[in-house]
Amino acid sequence: MPQSSRADDTVILEIPDHPGTGTVDVQVEEEDAEPPAEELMIADAIKVQLNKPSLEKGQHADDVAALTEFYRTRTGPALWLTTVGFSERGAALLEFIGKADSWGLDPTAFPVPPKDYKPGTAEDQAATELAISLAALKYARAARGGLAEPKSINAIYSHEPIIRPPAEVLKALSTASAPDEVLVELHPKHEQFVRLRKALANAKSENEDLLLRRNMDRWRWMPEDLGATYVWLNIPEFMVYAVEDGKTVESEKAIVGATGSPTPVLSAAMTEIVFNPERIVPSAVIRRDVLPKLRGSGSFFGGTANTAVLDQYGITVKKGGKTVDPKTIDWRKTNLSGLTFVQKPGRTNIMGNVQFLFPNDRKVFMRATTFGGKFARDNRADGAKDPRVDNAEDLAARILAASNDTSSATVRQQIASGRTSRVSLKKPIPVHMTYFTAVVGDDGTVKTFGDVYELDNLPAAAPAEDASSAPAAGAPSTEAPESARKPINGSLATTSP
């Protein structure tokens, strides 16, 4: 325990760098029996400690603000100390925080004094009280995944963890008979988090330990309530699932974005399904594949514009939202930025026959594709960030049955018509696009998937696995394994242990 001495030799407790290490030599007069524990009234000494700049070191500003407000207005006894040392509640809290490792957290992030420390002066007692409260607040923040913004870890992450306000946490800690249980409740209740934690206790290597912790952290960023019915796309697994009442009712292969255009990790509500969608053709595609023909560049001396290429691909040209005749445009001089190229549904439209819309800040959606052969690949990271779903019409029918009570026959009729139609969901369906490289089956077996976007950052070769398991998530590879597992019921479904 770091110490600092003043002229009068009073020992002042500082927040330690490494919890549970070191001792403080406090002279205690030997007595036949230890005096009874009584409430410790050190409110004034605590207020003095609140003014010290060192209080903010390594702490979140919101936690310090809540702590300051709580103790400035508090006139009662210390929360964690008595006249003879730690109270039962304080000792229980220290013991729980000291076991942060078993919850996948780094215990050195929550510095607390050793359990046998007995501060001897009011100043030391006040510093100890505040150190424990700050550690508890930081633990509460970590349990909810709030020690760092996911986006600051990697731009692929869009989740924003919902942190319980520190003022509420302090109030709950101060009134609970078992304050450690307040912190327990802040950890995710998802079934997969519970299973990963059990697997962590039996990790066989440093890499397996780190892999499980990485995936536990990703669960801390997930919404507490996934929804009774939802769609789950797991990027490293190249699979998409429909889940109803905690059971996986459909599973389909998925193609995700290539490493240069990764599919983002986010949660959003699906509000609309489009059948036979039109496609806004990107300007880059027009410049590369269409414009040379429109400019008649087939000969050395040029030539007349060949607008047949637009008919070939079912492309309509629009300006200001209105359709224009492409033959009236001087394609050698026109500014493409003022034009929109809309491709009608059909076999040349790569959008396929279904598009799933769930508004989000990454402007990403799921869809079918006309390149169905790509689903046969093992490594299905290819192309743009928008995920493509095999048998998208089946997934659409499943979603519309749950949301709108629409029959699958009606869905297939709408697709067969060839006309573009938009269907709003009466009950929006949550979509969770995740990056879990490890999941735990009903039997406790850990399954891993290729770390396609290299986000696990494991320091060495991943642990060896049997032939039925996917390659180690940390190993560099140009191919990720095709999912051989059956859908794990409850793997992303149950929101309570």
Wavefront OBJ file of the C-alpha trace (Angstrom):
o trace
v 0.000 0.000 0.000
v 1.643 3.273 -1.075
v 2.120 5.692 1.786
v 3.180 9.289 2.308
v 4.519 10.740 5.552
v 4.120 14.198 7.023
v 6.097 15.912 9.747
v 3.843 14.510 12.437
v 4.324 10.973 11.075
v 0.593 10.564 10.366
v 0.091 7.845 7.736
v -2.150 8.908 4.859
v -3.702 6.219 2.694
v -3.363 6.723 -1.034
v -5.202 4.740 -3.663
v -2.773 1.833 -4.280
v -1.398 0.917 -7.682
v -1.733 -2.799 -6.991
v -4.541 -3.919 -4.706
v -3.835 -6.394 -1.991
v -0.065 -5.825 -1.876
v 2.065 -4.261 0.778
v 1.315 -3.508 4.410
v 1.000 -0.476 6.577
v 2.787 -0.502 9.874
v 0.283 1.041 12.224
v 1.220 0.785 15.878
v -1.660 -0.721 17.817
v -1.520 -0.923 21.546
v -1.988 -4.502 22.666
v -5.110 -5.148 24.664
v -6.678 -8.236 26.097
v -9.738 -7.775 23.868
v -10.392 -5.660 20.796
v -12.848 -2.828 21.471
v -16.324 -3.221 20.000
v -16.919 -1.848 16.507
v -18.881 1.358 16.422
v -20.049 3.693 13.692
v -17.297 5.906 12.386
v -18.213 9.595 12.098
v -15.669 11.142 9.726
v -17.871 13.275 7.460
v -15.730 16.380 7.935
v -12.485 14.541 7.205
v -14.041 13.096 4.047
v -14.991 16.559 2.822
v -11.347 17.614 3.180
v -10.191 14.635 1.122
v -12.682 15.500 -1.629
v -10.692 18.649 -2.384
v -7.491 16.783 -3.233
v -6.630 16.663 -6.979
v -5.249 13.124 -6.593
v -8.827 11.927 -6.125
v -9.420 12.179 -9.871
v -6.388 10.138 -10.950
v -7.472 7.195 -13.101
v -11.176 7.853 -12.468
v -14.062 8.737 -14.757
v -15.176 12.338 -14.321
v -18.808 11.288 -13.818
v -17.813 8.902 -11.031
v -15.807 11.591 -9.242
v -18.676 14.069 -9.599
v -21.195 11.610 -8.162
v -18.830 10.693 -5.312
v -18.240 14.352 -4.476
v -21.945 15.182 -4.438
v -22.775 12.115 -2.349
v -20.204 12.757 0.376
v -20.537 16.552 0.459
v -24.163 16.181 1.516
v -23.655 13.128 3.721
v -23.520 13.648 7.484
v -23.890 10.052 8.598
v -21.248 7.441 9.393
v -18.736 5.974 6.947
v -20.117 3.298 4.649
v -17.247 0.817 4.777
v -15.401 1.461 8.057
v -16.020 1.243 11.765
v -13.945 2.471 14.663
v -11.914 -0.782 14.573
v -11.510 -1.362 10.834
v -13.689 -2.511 7.944
v -17.355 -3.158 8.570
v -18.918 -6.451 7.482
v -20.386 -4.673 4.461
v -17.022 -3.112 3.652
v -15.190 -6.413 3.989
v -17.732 -8.136 1.728
v -17.335 -5.432 -0.899
v -13.530 -5.640 -0.789
v -13.633 -9.409 -1.160
v -15.956 -9.197 -4.164
v -13.914 -6.526 -5.941
v -10.794 -8.593 -5.306
v -12.384 -11.419 -7.332
v -12.943 -9.263 -10.421
v -10.775 -11.668 -12.406
v -13.442 -14.370 -12.152
v -15.833 -12.019 -13.976
v -13.413 -11.408 -16.815
v -12.244 -8.051 -15.437
v -8.743 -6.863 -14.554
v -8.542 -6.598 -10.737
v -5.670 -4.095 -10.921
v -8.130 -1.596 -12.404
v -9.911 -1.335 -9.044
v -7.291 -0.473 -6.391
v -8.487 -1.117 -2.843
v -6.643 -1.443 0.463
v -5.776 -4.911 1.808
v -8.483 -6.462 3.961
v -6.337 -6.333 7.104
v -5.582 -2.613 6.819
v -6.710 -0.510 9.790
v -6.393 3.234 9.170
v -5.340 4.986 12.347
v -6.350 8.621 11.833
v -9.472 10.369 10.601
v -7.562 11.528 7.540
v -6.474 7.984 6.698
v -9.968 6.674 7.357
v -11.500 9.254 5.030
v -9.028 8.408 2.260
v -9.784 4.698 2.695
v -13.533 5.290 2.559
v -13.250 7.239 -0.684
v -10.839 4.737 -2.245
v -13.334 1.912 -1.712
v -16.276 3.911 -3.046
v -14.316 4.934 -6.151
v -13.244 1.346 -6.762
v -16.865 0.224 -6.503
v -18.006 2.899 -8.965
v -15.288 1.968 -11.432
v -16.206 -1.701 -11.068
v -19.853 -0.838 -11.759
v -18.789 1.001 -14.916
v -16.591 -1.909 -16.039
v -19.353 -4.452 -15.444
v -21.464 -2.576 -17.988
v -18.619 -2.263 -20.493
v -18.058 1.416 -19.908
v -14.355 1.722 -19.154
v -13.731 2.573 -22.802
v -15.954 3.552 -25.705
v -16.243 0.541 -28.056
v -15.644 2.880 -31.022
v -12.307 3.866 -29.498
v -11.284 0.203 -29.496
v -12.190 -0.268 -33.153
v -14.340 1.766 -35.532
v -16.298 -1.363 -36.455
v -18.187 -1.149 -33.149
v -21.300 1.022 -33.014
v -22.633 -0.016 -29.622
v -22.829 2.551 -26.832
v -22.995 0.757 -23.466
v -25.779 1.979 -21.198
v -24.057 2.825 -17.934
v -26.063 2.936 -14.740
v -25.728 6.493 -13.384
v -23.005 6.500 -10.709
v -25.235 8.480 -8.332
v -27.749 5.622 -8.478
v -25.009 3.065 -7.907
v -23.742 4.924 -4.828
v -27.233 5.200 -3.428
v -27.833 1.482 -3.945
v -24.466 0.584 -2.409
v -25.111 2.785 0.618
v -28.487 1.238 1.409
v -27.982 -2.412 0.436
v -27.414 -4.948 3.188
v -25.156 -6.814 0.742
v -23.451 -4.173 -1.450
v -21.525 -6.807 -3.370
v -24.836 -8.044 -4.778
v -25.433 -4.572 -6.230
v -22.309 -5.036 -8.352
v -23.203 -8.602 -9.303
v -26.479 -7.403 -10.783
v -24.677 -5.030 -13.129
v -23.038 -7.856 -15.092
v -24.851 -9.105 -18.237
v -27.552 -11.716 -17.671
v -27.379 -13.151 -21.188
v -27.011 -16.905 -21.259
v -23.867 -16.745 -23.388
v -22.159 -14.407 -20.921
v -22.946 -16.825 -18.108
v -21.579 -19.737 -20.127
v -18.439 -17.863 -21.144
v -17.756 -17.040 -17.509
v -18.008 -20.710 -16.564
v -15.672 -21.600 -19.419
v -13.227 -18.904 -18.256
v -12.774 -20.728 -14.962
v -11.479 -23.730 -16.933
v -9.392 -21.937 -19.567
v -6.458 -24.107 -20.595
v -4.122 -21.439 -21.952
v -3.425 -17.732 -21.910
v -4.911 -17.359 -25.381
v -8.095 -19.184 -24.483
v -8.382 -17.051 -21.366
v -7.985 -13.846 -23.399
v -10.338 -15.034 -26.121
v -13.094 -15.699 -23.596
v -12.550 -12.298 -21.954
v -12.712 -10.518 -25.317
v -16.071 -12.101 -26.026
v -17.374 -11.432 -22.512
v -16.534 -7.763 -23.044
v -18.533 -7.743 -26.281
v -21.533 -9.052 -24.374
v -21.244 -6.124 -21.958
v -21.927 -3.819 -24.921
v -25.068 -5.641 -26.024
v -28.577 -4.390 -25.181
v -29.903 -5.887 -21.955
v -33.104 -6.962 -23.714
v -32.476 -8.605 -27.073
v -36.183 -8.939 -27.831
v -38.590 -11.871 -27.797
v -38.110 -12.235 -31.562
v -34.978 -10.978 -33.269
v -32.469 -11.533 -36.055
v -28.874 -12.333 -35.147
v -26.010 -12.061 -37.628
v -22.686 -13.272 -36.224
v -20.000 -11.881 -38.500
v -17.084 -14.295 -37.791
v -19.453 -17.248 -38.118
v -20.892 -16.097 -41.464
v -24.336 -17.062 -40.230
v -27.655 -15.340 -39.609
v -30.345 -16.667 -37.262
v -33.981 -15.950 -36.544
v -34.776 -16.386 -32.854
v -38.238 -16.646 -31.344
v -38.924 -17.027 -27.628
v -35.359 -18.063 -26.940
v -35.174 -20.691 -29.678
v -33.347 -20.551 -33.006
v -36.069 -21.193 -35.578
v -34.071 -20.549 -38.728
v -30.400 -20.383 -39.673
v -28.963 -19.244 -42.991
v -25.509 -18.649 -44.411
v -24.389 -15.050 -44.740
v -21.786 -13.130 -46.714
v -20.254 -10.237 -44.781
v -18.094 -7.332 -45.860
v -14.497 -7.869 -46.875
v -11.725 -6.760 -44.544
v -11.432 -3.501 -46.482
v -15.157 -2.762 -46.073
v -16.112 -4.572 -42.856
v -19.667 -5.158 -41.751
v -20.233 -3.025 -38.636
v -21.251 -4.334 -35.229
v -24.542 -2.797 -34.128
v -28.096 -3.307 -32.922
v -31.076 -1.671 -34.630
v -34.772 -2.259 -35.222
v -35.922 -3.691 -38.553
v -38.852 -1.587 -39.724
v -39.332 -2.522 -43.368
v -38.795 -5.275 -45.918
v -38.552 -4.465 -49.620
v -39.406 -7.093 -52.211
v -37.756 -6.866 -55.628
v -35.830 -3.748 -54.589
v -34.462 -1.204 -56.999
v -30.785 -0.364 -56.778
v -29.133 3.021 -56.748
v -26.023 2.227 -58.767
v -22.887 3.802 -57.240
v -21.218 6.504 -59.341
v -17.950 4.557 -59.254
v -19.658 1.621 -60.982
v -21.203 3.907 -63.593
v -17.833 5.534 -64.351
v -16.064 2.196 -64.625
v -18.572 -0.021 -66.413
v -21.174 2.176 -68.090
v -19.812 5.612 -68.941
v -17.197 4.414 -71.511
v -20.005 2.899 -73.600
v -22.261 5.913 -73.131
v -19.459 8.089 -74.491
v -19.024 5.891 -77.542
v -15.435 5.077 -76.667
v -15.437 1.818 -78.511
v -13.332 3.215 -81.394
v -10.125 5.230 -81.611
v -11.999 8.266 -82.931
v -14.884 7.929 -80.486
v -18.446 7.585 -81.735
v -22.071 8.088 -80.886
v -23.388 7.293 -77.410
v -24.584 3.729 -76.954
v -27.454 4.003 -74.491
v -28.317 0.347 -75.060
v -26.072 -0.478 -72.124
v -28.622 1.210 -69.851
v -31.417 -0.960 -71.271
v -29.211 -4.024 -70.940
v -28.917 -3.518 -67.187
v -32.374 -2.036 -66.632
v -30.997 1.354 -65.578
v -33.086 4.519 -65.533
v -31.445 7.940 -65.367
v -32.962 10.533 -63.037
v -32.211 14.177 -62.391
v -33.798 15.986 -59.479
v -35.978 12.933 -58.899
v -37.409 12.992 -62.434
v -36.664 10.478 -65.183
v -34.725 11.894 -68.133
v -34.101 10.518 -71.636
v -30.430 9.409 -71.689
v -30.231 10.226 -75.420
v -30.723 13.905 -74.608
v -27.612 14.003 -72.416
v -24.164 14.915 -73.694
v -22.283 12.117 -71.917
v -18.880 13.618 -72.785
v -19.575 16.782 -70.799
v -22.224 15.948 -68.220
v -21.507 15.988 -64.488
v -22.463 12.600 -63.069
v -22.889 14.028 -59.565
v -26.166 15.609 -60.678
v -27.590 12.304 -61.944
v -28.994 9.243 -60.217
v -28.874 5.821 -61.854
v -31.673 3.513 -60.729
v -31.594 -0.157 -61.656
v -34.895 -1.995 -61.803
v -35.340 -5.467 -60.236
v -34.175 -8.403 -62.250
v -31.423 -10.925 -62.784
v -28.783 -8.234 -63.435
v -29.626 -6.394 -60.190
v -27.240 -7.662 -57.515
v -29.715 -6.681 -54.773
v -31.625 -9.897 -55.361
v -35.279 -10.162 -54.461
v -35.342 -9.091 -50.784
v -33.922 -6.175 -48.816
v -34.126 -5.848 -45.017
v -34.084 -2.275 -43.688
v -33.174 -1.361 -40.113
v -32.250 2.363 -39.904
v -28.811 2.929 -38.372
v -26.005 5.468 -38.439
v -23.805 3.171 -40.548
v -26.384 3.071 -43.364
v -26.075 -0.684 -43.605
v -28.822 -3.178 -44.494
v -29.172 -6.884 -45.243
v -30.268 -8.249 -48.588
v -30.407 -11.176 -50.934
v -27.937 -11.495 -53.809
v -27.865 -12.790 -57.358
v -24.420 -14.287 -56.721
v -25.697 -17.328 -54.828
v -22.579 -19.366 -55.585
v -20.617 -17.391 -53.015
v -22.548 -19.070 -50.200
v -20.672 -22.296 -50.967
v -17.378 -20.725 -49.879
v -15.876 -21.328 -46.467
v -14.612 -17.772 -46.099
v -17.630 -15.595 -46.797
v -16.075 -12.158 -46.246
v -16.451 -10.514 -49.625
v -17.463 -7.225 -51.172
v -19.326 -4.331 -49.582
v -20.286 -3.981 -45.907
v -23.964 -4.897 -46.425
v -24.532 -8.539 -45.378
v -26.091 -10.870 -47.932
v -28.371 -13.691 -46.766
v -28.948 -17.068 -48.355
v -32.619 -18.005 -48.806
v -33.567 -14.431 -47.938
v -37.178 -15.055 -48.918
v -37.467 -17.659 -46.147
v -36.084 -15.247 -43.587
v -38.486 -12.549 -44.824
v -41.426 -14.920 -44.495
v -40.374 -15.808 -40.949
v -40.073 -12.147 -39.927
v -43.358 -11.081 -41.501
v -45.183 -14.001 -39.902
v -43.955 -12.851 -36.486
v -44.558 -9.153 -37.092
v -47.551 -8.908 -39.435
v -49.092 -12.409 -39.338
v -48.349 -12.609 -43.065
v -48.408 -16.057 -44.648
v -45.382 -17.394 -46.490
v -47.598 -17.841 -49.573
v -48.303 -14.094 -49.618
v -44.594 -13.356 -49.366
v -43.785 -15.615 -52.291
v -46.548 -14.061 -54.381
v -45.111 -10.601 -53.786
v -41.666 -11.776 -54.846
v -42.971 -13.640 -57.893
v -44.765 -10.511 -59.146
v -41.412 -8.922 -59.949
v -42.727 -5.560 -58.826
v -41.032 -3.468 -56.174
v -43.109 -3.401 -52.984
v -42.331 -2.109 -49.512
v -43.829 -3.744 -46.433
v -43.689 -1.964 -43.067
v -43.367 -4.164 -40.002
v -46.210 -3.695 -37.541
v -43.885 -4.923 -34.815
v -40.288 -3.813 -35.445
v -37.855 -6.697 -35.101
v -34.449 -6.145 -33.416
v -31.405 -6.935 -35.530
v -28.131 -7.696 -33.738
v -25.012 -7.746 -35.888
v -22.288 -9.129 -33.628
v -18.636 -10.122 -33.589
v -18.426 -13.186 -31.345
v -15.432 -15.401 -32.071
v -16.328 -17.803 -29.257
v -19.662 -19.265 -28.229
v -20.460 -21.974 -25.690
v -22.833 -24.818 -26.492
v -25.382 -26.456 -24.233
v -22.778 -29.051 -23.242
v -20.254 -26.398 -22.206
v -18.018 -26.903 -25.256
v -16.379 -23.726 -26.532
v -16.650 -23.229 -30.296
v -14.423 -20.655 -31.979
v -14.655 -18.930 -35.350
v -12.038 -17.266 -37.480
v -11.088 -13.752 -36.402
v -11.914 -12.404 -39.865
v -11.306 -8.735 -38.992
v -8.436 -9.465 -36.555
v -10.096 -7.889 -33.518
v -9.167 -10.436 -30.842
v -5.517 -9.318 -30.713
v -4.260 -12.531 -29.169
v -0.512 -12.375 -28.445
v 0.524 -15.787 -29.701
v -0.692 -18.868 -31.522
v -4.174 -19.787 -30.375
v -4.765 -23.006 -28.378
v -4.897 -26.268 -30.242
v -8.354 -27.679 -30.927
v -9.770 -30.971 -32.055
v -10.555 -31.599 -35.703
v -14.250 -30.775 -35.255
v -13.547 -27.274 -33.996
v -12.937 -24.171 -36.057
v -9.355 -22.889 -36.441
v -8.060 -20.826 -33.579
v -9.590 -17.348 -33.607
v -6.250 -15.621 -33.187
v -4.398 -17.387 -35.993
v -3.879 -15.389 -39.188
v -5.685 -17.058 -42.061
v -7.021 -16.193 -45.467
v -9.956 -18.478 -44.902
v -12.360 -18.695 -42.004
v -14.149 -21.996 -41.344
v -17.666 -22.625 -42.479
v -19.907 -23.112 -39.480
v -20.292 -26.821 -38.850
v -22.332 -26.417 -35.688
v -26.050 -26.695 -35.354
v -27.719 -23.531 -34.077
v -27.060 -23.194 -30.369
v -30.477 -22.649 -28.865
v -30.265 -19.896 -26.288
v -26.850 -18.737 -27.451
v -28.125 -15.236 -28.052
v -31.660 -15.699 -26.862
v -31.946 -15.982 -23.107
v -31.622 -12.719 -21.243
v -31.400 -14.313 -17.829
v -29.230 -17.154 -16.481
l 1 2 3 4 5 6 7 8 9 10 11 12 13 14 15 16 17 18 19 20 21 22 23 24 25 26 27 28 29 30 31 32 33 34 35 36 37 38 39 40 41 42 43 44 45 46 47 48 49 50 51 52 53 54 55 56 57 58 59 60 61 62 63 64 65 66 67 68 69 70 71 72 73 74 75 76 77 78 79 80 81 82 83 84 85 86 87 88 89 90 91 92 93 94 95 96 97 98 99 100 101 102 103 104 105 106 107 108 109 110 111 112 113 114 115 116 117 118 119 120 121 122 123 124 125 126 127 128 129 130 131 132 133 134 135 136 137 138 139 140 141 142 143 144 145 146 147 148 149 150 151 152 153 154 155 156 157 158 159 160 161 162 163 164 165 166 167 168 169 170 171 172 173 174 175 176 177 178 179 180 181 182 183 184 185 186 187 188 189 190 191 192 193 194 195 196 197 198 199 200 201 202 203 204 205 206 207 208 209 210 211 212 213 214 215 216 217 218 219 220 221 222 223 224 225 226 227 228 229 230 231 232 233 234 235 236 237 238 239 240 241 242 243 244 245 246 247 248 249 250 251 252 253 254 255 256 257 258 259 260 261 262 263 264 265 266 267 268 269 270 271 272 273 274 275 276 277 278 279 280 281 282 283 284 285 286 287 288 289 290 291 292 293 294 295 296 297 298 299 300 301 302 303 304 305 306 307 308 309 310 311 312 313 314 315 316 317 318 319 320 321 322 323 324 325 326 327 328 329 330 331 332 333 334 335 336 337 338 339 340 341 342 343 344 345 346 347 348 349 350 351 352 353 354 355 356 357 358 359 360 361 362 363 364 365 366 367 368 369 370 371 372 373 374 375 376 377 378 379 380 381 382 383 384 385 386 387 388 389 390 391 392 393 394 395 396 397 398 399 400 401 402 403 404 405 406 407 408 409 410 411 412 413 414 415 416 417 418 419 420 421 422 423 424 425 426 427 428 429 430 431 432 433 434 435 436 437 438 439 440 441 442 443 444 445 446 447 448 449 450 451 452 453 454 455 456 457 458 459 460 461 462 463 464 465 466 467 468 469 470 471 472 473 474 475 476 477 478 479 480 481 482 483 484 485 486 487 488 489 490 491 492 493 494 495 496 497
